[in-house]
Amino acid sequence: MILIIGASGGIGHFLSESFIEDGKEVKGTFNSNRKGICHSNDFVKIDVTNYSEIEAWLKSIENDLRDITVVNCVGINYNCFGHKAIPENWKTVLEVNLIGTFNVIRAILPYMRSQKFGRIINLSSIVPKIGVAGTSAYAASKSGLWGMTRSLVKENASLGITINNLNLGYIDAGMIEDVPKEYMEGIIETIPAKRLGKPAEVYKLVTSLIDIEYINGTNIDLNGGM
């Protein structure tokens, strides 16, 4: 069973479709958008900051929860210089990206532990590594996944559960679609590969992490050489 959290976003949507095309059983969540695949009854509206909603959803599908892989694709941003940031807006990014991801992991781990198998893949970012002006909230939320993952792996690796982060560079899907063309050209110039990453490359890496149990507690960069 593949669970895609944030299945209406660019990358989450692509992953959902790709797994379904490969014959996998896929269920997922969305929040604000319900495009394309998310019109299926297998995709439900969930606020990841509300732990009770996640718990209730998993309870409703627990008979299908076998050989579970969770891909946490949820992510929001708040572009603002720190000295001008509205603290509540800054905090919301952490609540969704970091605490929301933990809520999902917390709710699914008992199922994985009882079955002695599980794959958890969190979509993180290279932004905390390279530093980008105006993204302090996003950077804090995504780098928080790194420490959280290492601790959780110590608790669960002996039970056949892996937890890894993908530090994505600029991928041709999702948030990048909102970047103005003239600014996009500047971004591409900073990428040694001189192109955006492809969603299919994210999918290939996700499937590899599902297959290989000995990759655990890692932060894997997918960034075209940045």
Backbone hydrogen bonds in HBPLUS format (Angstrom, degrees):
<---DONOR---> <-ACCEPTOR-->    atom                        ^
c    i                          cat <-CA-CA->   ^        H-A-AA   ^      H-
h    n   atom  resd res      DA  || num        DHA   H-A  angle D-A-AA Bond
n    s   type  num  typ     dist DA aas  dist angle  dist       angle   num
A0069-THR N   A0001-MET O   2.90 MM  68  6.27 153.0  1.98 166.2 170.3     1
A0002-ILE N   A0025-GLU O   2.90 MM  23  6.15 171.6  1.91 165.9 168.7     2
A0027-LYS N   A0002-ILE O   2.94 MM  25  6.35 160.0  1.98 166.3 172.6     3
A0003-LEU N   A0069-THR O   2.76 MM  66  6.08 164.9  1.78 166.2 171.5     4
A0071-VAL N   A0003-LEU O   2.88 MM  68  6.27 163.9  1.90 170.0 174.0     5
A0004-ILE N   A0027-LYS O   2.97 MM  23  6.44 154.6  2.03 148.0 154.8     6
A0029-THR N   A0004-ILE O   3.01 MM  25  6.55 149.0  2.11 158.5 161.2     7
A0005-ILE N   A0071-VAL O   2.96 MM  66  6.13 167.7  1.98 156.6 160.7     8
A0073-CYS N   A0005-ILE O   2.79 MM  68  5.57 150.8  1.87 150.5 160.2     9
A0006-GLY N   A0029-THR O   3.21 MM  23  5.44 138.6  2.39 113.6 124.5    10
A0007-ALA N   A0029-THR O   2.69 MM  22  5.70 160.9  1.73 175.9 177.1    11
A0013-HIS N   A0009-GLY O   2.74 MM   4  5.56 157.0  1.79 149.2 155.5    12
A0014-PHE N   A0010-GLY O   3.17 MM   4  6.30 156.4  2.23 137.7 144.1    13
A0015-LEU N   A0011-ILE O   2.87 MM   4  6.12 165.0  1.89 158.0 161.7    14
A0016-SER N   A0012-GLY O   2.97 MM   4  6.13 161.1  2.01 145.9 151.3    15
A0017-GLU N   A0013-HIS O   3.07 MM   4  6.29 169.0  2.08 152.6 154.7    16
A0018-SER N   A0014-PHE O   2.93 MM   4  6.09 158.1  1.98 149.6 156.3    17
A0019-PHE N   A0015-LEU O   2.92 MM   4  6.11 165.7  1.94 157.0 159.6    18
A0020-ILE N   A0016-SER O   3.07 MM   4  6.26 162.3  2.10 150.3 155.4    19
A0021-GLU N   A0017-GLU O   2.92 MM   4  6.12 157.9  1.97 148.2 154.4    20
A0022-ASP N   A0018-SER O   3.04 MM   4  6.27 137.0  2.23 139.1 150.7    21
A0022-ASP N   A0019-PHE O   3.08 MM   3  5.00 125.7  2.39  91.9 106.4    22
A0024-LYS N   A0019-PHE O   2.99 MM   5  5.39 164.1  2.01 152.5 147.7    23
A0023-GLY N   A0020-ILE O   2.93 MM   3  5.09 158.3  1.98 109.8 113.7    24
A0028-GLY N   A0042-ASP O   3.04 MM  14  6.49 160.0  2.08 144.5 147.5    25
A0044-VAL N   A0028-GLY O   3.01 MM  16  6.53 154.2  2.08 147.3 147.2    26
A0030-PHE N   A0044-VAL O   2.97 MM  14  6.21 143.8  2.10 142.8 146.3    27
A0046-ILE N   A0030-PHE O   2.87 MM  16  6.02 155.8  1.93 161.9 170.1    28
A0038-CYS N   A0035-LYS O   3.05 MM   3  5.61 156.4  2.11 143.0 136.5    29
A0039-HIS N   A0036-GLY O   3.13 MM   3  6.15 161.3  2.17 129.8 131.5    30
A0040-SER N   A0037-ILE O   3.04 MM   3  5.95 170.0  2.05 126.6 129.5    31
A0043-PHE N   A0040-SER O   3.12 MM   3  5.79 164.5  2.14 120.0 122.3    32
A0050-ASN N   A0047-ASP O   2.89 MM   3  5.54 163.9  1.92 121.9 127.2    33
A0053-GLU N   A0050-ASN O   3.09 MM   3  5.58 130.3  2.35 109.9 121.5    34
A0055-GLU N   A0051-TYR O   2.97 MM   4  6.21 168.6  1.99 159.4 162.5    35
A0056-ALA N   A0052-SER O   2.95 MM   4  6.06 159.2  1.99 145.9 151.2    36
A0057-TRP N   A0053-GLU O   3.03 MM   4  6.19 157.1  2.09 145.2 151.2    37
A0058-LEU N   A0054-ILE O   3.01 MM   4  6.29 168.6  2.03 158.4 160.4    38
A0059-LYS N   A0055-GLU O   3.01 MM   4  6.18 152.7  2.09 144.0 152.0    39
A0060-SER N   A0056-ALA O   3.03 MM   4  6.26 145.8  2.16 142.4 151.1    40
A0060-SER N   A0057-TRP O   3.05 MM   3  5.14 120.2  2.42  95.8 110.7    41
A0061-ILE N   A0058-LEU O   3.17 MM   3  5.28 142.2  2.32  98.4 108.9    42
A0062-GLU N   A0059-LYS O   3.44 MM   3  5.06 170.7  2.45  99.2 101.5    43
A0064-ASP N   A0061-ILE O   2.86 MM   3  5.61 158.1  1.91 125.4 132.3    44
A0065-LEU N   A0062-GLU O   3.21 MM   3  5.05 155.4  2.27  99.2 106.7    45
A0066-ARG N   A0064-ASP O   2.96 MM   2  5.99 113.9  2.40 116.9 100.4    46
A0119-ARG N   A0068-ILE O   3.05 MM  51  6.43 144.1  2.18 147.5 155.9    47
A0070-VAL N   A0119-ARG O   2.73 MM  49  6.16 161.4  1.77 162.2 166.9    48
A0121-ILE N   A0070-VAL O   2.85 MM  51  6.23 162.2  1.88 164.5 170.5    49
A0072-ASN N   A0121-ILE O   2.80 MM  49  6.18 154.1  1.86 154.3 163.2    50
A0123-LEU N   A0072-ASN O   3.00 MM  51  6.04 166.4  2.01 161.0 159.4    51
A0080-CYS N   A0134-GLY O   2.93 MM  54  4.48 153.5  2.01 127.6 129.6    52
A0084-LYS N   A0081-PHE O   2.92 MM   3  5.49 157.7  1.97 119.6 127.0    53
A0085-ALA N   A0081-PHE O   3.05 MM   4  6.04 117.9  2.45 146.6 162.3    54
A0085-ALA N   A0082-GLY O   3.27 MM   3  5.07 151.7  2.35  97.3 105.5    55
A0089-ASN N   A0086-ILE O   2.91 MM   3  5.41 121.4  2.26 115.8 130.4    56
A0090-TRP N   A0086-ILE O   3.04 MM   4  6.29 159.3  2.08 156.8 163.3    57
A0091-LYS N   A0087-PRO O   2.89 MM   4  6.06 159.3  1.93 149.8 155.2    58
A0092-THR N   A0088-GLU O   3.03 MM   4  6.22 145.9  2.15 140.5 149.1    59
A0095-GLU N   A0091-LYS O   2.96 MM   4  6.27 155.2  2.02 151.4 159.3    60
A0096-VAL N   A0092-THR O   3.00 MM   4  6.24 151.8  2.09 150.3 156.1    61
A0097-ASN N   A0093-VAL O   2.88 MM   4  5.90 159.3  1.92 156.5 158.6    62
A0098-LEU N   A0094-LEU O   3.01 MM   4  5.17 145.8  2.13 125.3 136.1    63
A0099-ILE N   A0094-LEU O   3.00 MM   5  6.39 164.2  2.02 159.3 164.0    64
A0100-GLY N   A0095-GLU O   2.83 MM   5  5.93 122.3  2.17 127.8 144.9    65
A0102-PHE N   A0098-LEU O   2.97 MM   4  6.28 158.4  2.02 148.6 154.9    66
A0103-ASN N   A0099-ILE O   2.84 MM   4  6.08 156.1  1.89 149.9 156.6    67
A0104-VAL N   A0100-GLY O   3.18 MM   4  6.49 155.2  2.24 146.3 151.2    68
A0105-ILE N   A0101-THR O   3.07 MM   4  6.37 165.4  2.09 151.9 155.7    69
A0106-ARG N   A0102-PHE O   2.71 MM   4  5.89 169.1  1.72 163.3 166.3    70
A0107-ALA N   A0103-ASN O   3.03 MM   4  6.18 153.5  2.10 143.4 150.0    71
A0108-ILE N   A0104-VAL O   3.03 MM   4  6.24 148.9  2.13 149.7 157.8    72
A0109-LEU N   A0105-ILE O   2.95 MM   4  5.89 151.6  2.04 156.5 161.6    73
A0111-TYR N   A0108-ILE O   3.09 MM   3  5.58 126.9  2.38 114.4 126.8    74
A0112-MET N   A0108-ILE O   3.21 MM   4  6.53 162.2  2.24 153.7 159.1    75
A0113-ARG N   A0109-LEU O   2.77 MM   4  5.90 168.4  1.78 166.6 169.3    76
A0114-SER N   A0110-PRO O   3.10 MM   4  6.14 153.1  2.18 138.1 144.6    77
A0115-GLN N   A0111-TYR O   3.21 MM   4  6.41 140.0  2.38 139.8 149.9    78
A0115-GLN N   A0112-MET O   3.13 MM   3  5.16 127.5  2.42  95.7 109.5    79
A0116-LYS N   A0112-MET O   2.81 MM   4  5.83 114.3  2.25 141.5 159.5    80
A0117-PHE N   A0112-MET O   3.21 MM   5  5.33 161.1  2.25 141.9 146.0    81
A0162-THR N   A0118-GLY O   2.98 MM  44  6.28 158.8  2.03 145.0 147.1    82
A0120-ILE N   A0162-THR O   2.84 MM  42  6.10 151.8  1.92 150.3 159.7    83
A0164-ASN N   A0120-ILE O   2.99 MM  44  6.47 156.3  2.05 159.2 164.4    84
A0122-ASN N   A0164-ASN O   2.89 MM  42  6.31 164.7  1.91 158.7 163.0    85
A0166-LEU N   A0122-ASN O   2.88 MM  44  6.25 160.6  1.91 164.8 169.3    86
A0124-SER N   A0166-LEU O   2.69 MM  42  5.38 144.8  1.81 135.2 145.6    87
A0168-LEU N   A0124-SER O   3.37 MM  44  6.18 163.9  2.40 104.9 104.0    88
A0126-ILE N   A0168-LEU O   3.07 MM  42  5.76 146.2  2.19 141.0 132.7    89
A0129-LYS N   A0126-ILE O   2.87 MM   3  5.22 132.2  2.10 109.2 123.3    90
A0130-ILE N   A0126-ILE O   3.08 MM   4  6.37 157.0  2.13 162.0 169.1    91
A0131-GLY N   A0127-VAL O   2.90 MM   4  5.55 153.6  1.97 151.7 157.8    92
A0135-THR N   A0132-VAL O   3.23 MM   3  5.89 146.2  2.35 147.1 145.0    93
A0139-ALA N   A0135-THR O   2.83 MM   4  5.95 168.5  1.84 163.8 167.6    94
A0140-ALA N   A0136-SER O   2.95 MM   4  6.00 158.6  2.00 142.1 148.0    95
A0141-SER N   A0137-ALA O   3.00 MM   4  6.21 157.4  2.05 148.7 154.8    96
A0142-LYS N   A0138-TYR O   2.99 MM   4  6.18 160.3  2.03 153.3 158.1    97
A0143-SER N   A0139-ALA O   2.93 MM   4  5.96 161.1  1.97 150.3 155.8    98
A0144-GLY N   A0140-ALA O   3.09 MM   4  6.02 140.6  2.25 134.7 144.6    99
A0145-LEU N   A0142-LYS O   3.21 MM   3  5.43 143.7  2.35 100.1 109.4   100
A0146-TRP N   A0143-SER O   3.02 MM   3  5.43 140.6  2.18 107.6 117.9   101
A0148-MET N   A0144-GLY O   3.24 MM   4  6.35 166.6  2.26 150.2 154.2   102
A0149-THR N   A0145-LEU O   2.92 MM   4  5.91 158.7  1.97 144.0 149.5   103
A0150-ARG N   A0146-TRP O   3.24 MM   4  6.53 162.8  2.27 149.0 152.5   104
A0151-SER N   A0147-GLY O   3.23 MM   4  6.48 160.5  2.27 151.4 155.7   105
A0152-LEU N   A0148-MET O   3.05 MM   4  6.27 164.9  2.07 154.1 158.4   106
A0153-VAL N   A0149-THR O   2.90 MM   4  6.06 152.2  1.98 155.3 162.6   107
A0154-LYS N   A0150-ARG O   3.38 MM   4  6.58 153.7  2.45 139.9 145.1   108
A0155-GLU N   A0152-LEU O   3.10 MM   3  5.11 129.5  2.37  94.4 107.9   109
A0156-ASN N   A0152-LEU O   3.11 MM   4  6.27 130.4  2.36 142.1 155.1   110
A0156-ASN N   A0153-VAL O   3.15 MM   3  5.15 135.5  2.36  97.4 109.3   111
A0157-ALA N   A0153-VAL O   2.92 MM   4  5.28 155.4  1.98 154.1 150.8   112
A0159-LEU N   A0156-ASN O   3.00 MM   3  5.53 158.8  2.04 117.2 124.1   113
A0160-GLY N   A0157-ALA O   3.13 MM   3  5.50 149.9  2.23 121.5 119.2   114
A0217-GLY N   A0163-ILE O   2.94 MM  54  5.54 144.3  2.06 137.3 148.2   115
A0165-ASN N   A0218-THR O   2.94 MM  53  6.22 169.8  1.95 158.8 162.3   116
A0220-ILE N   A0165-ASN O   2.90 MM  55  6.25 162.9  1.93 166.4 161.7   117
A0167-ASN N   A0220-ILE O   2.74 MM  53  5.77 155.1  1.80 139.1 147.5   118
A0222-LEU N   A0167-ASN O   3.02 MM  55  6.08 166.2  2.04 146.0 144.1   119
A0169-GLY N   A0222-LEU O   2.80 MM  53  5.89 146.0  1.92 154.0 142.5   120
A0197-GLY N   A0170-TYR O   2.79 MM  27  6.02 169.5  1.80 150.3 151.4   121
A0173-ALA N   A0171-ILE O   2.69 MM   2  5.55 140.4  1.84 107.9  95.0   122
A0172-ASP N   A0197-GLY O   2.82 MM  25  5.83 169.1  1.83 154.9 153.8   123
A0177-GLU N   A0174-GLY O   3.00 MM   3  5.86 161.0  2.04 127.4 132.4   124
A0178-ASP N   A0175-MET O   3.02 MM   3  5.82 167.0  2.04 123.8 127.8   125
A0179-VAL N   A0176-ILE O   3.10 MM   3  5.43 165.4  2.13 112.4 117.0   126
A0183-TYR N   A0180-PRO O   3.10 MM   3  5.42 122.9  2.44 105.1 119.0   127
A0184-MET N   A0180-PRO O   2.89 MM   4  6.11 150.5  1.97 152.9 162.8   128
A0185-GLU N   A0181-LYS O   3.11 MM   4  6.41 150.4  2.20 150.8 156.2   129
A0186-GLY N   A0183-TYR O   3.09 MM   3  5.21 121.9  2.45  97.1 111.3   130
A0187-ILE N   A0183-TYR O   3.06 MM   4  6.45 150.5  2.15 147.2 155.7   131
A0188-ILE N   A0184-MET O   2.98 MM   4  6.28 166.0  2.00 159.3 161.3   132
A0189-GLU N   A0185-GLU O   3.22 MM   4  6.41 146.1  2.35 137.6 146.0   133
A0190-THR N   A0187-ILE O   2.92 MM   3  5.35 140.9  2.08 108.2 119.5   134
A0191-ILE N   A0188-ILE O   3.12 MM   3  5.25 155.4  2.18 104.7 112.4   135
A0194-LYS N   A0191-ILE O   2.78 MM   3  5.13 153.9  1.85 116.4 125.5   136
A0193-ALA N   A0224-GLY O   3.05 MM  31  5.03 131.3  2.30 148.6 156.7   137
A0201-GLU N   A0198-LYS O   2.85 MM   3  5.29 138.5  2.02 111.5 123.1   138
A0202-VAL N   A0199-PRO O   3.05 MM   3  5.12 123.2  2.39  97.3 111.7   139
A0203-TYR N   A0199-PRO O   3.03 MM   4  6.41 157.0  2.08 150.7 157.0   140
A0204-LYS N   A0200-ALA O   3.01 MM   4  6.25 157.6  2.06 144.2 149.3   141
A0205-LEU N   A0201-GLU O   3.19 MM   4  6.35 155.1  2.26 139.3 145.4   142
A0206-VAL N   A0202-VAL O   2.93 MM   4  6.19 157.8  1.98 153.1 159.7   143
A0207-THR N   A0203-TYR O   2.96 MM   4  6.20 166.0  1.98 156.2 159.1   144
A0208-SER N   A0204-LYS O   3.10 MM   4  6.28 146.7  2.22 138.4 147.4   145
A0209-LEU N   A0205-LEU O   3.08 MM   4  6.36 153.0  2.15 147.1 153.5   146
A0210-ILE N   A0206-VAL O   3.09 MM   4  6.42 138.0  2.27 143.9 155.8   147
A0211-ASP N   A0207-THR O   3.17 MM   4  6.40 149.5  2.27 142.0 149.1   148
A0212-ILE N   A0208-SER O   3.05 MM   4  6.23 145.3  2.18 150.3 158.9   149
A0226-MET N   A0223-ASN O   3.42 MM   3  5.63 159.8  2.46 106.4 111.7   150
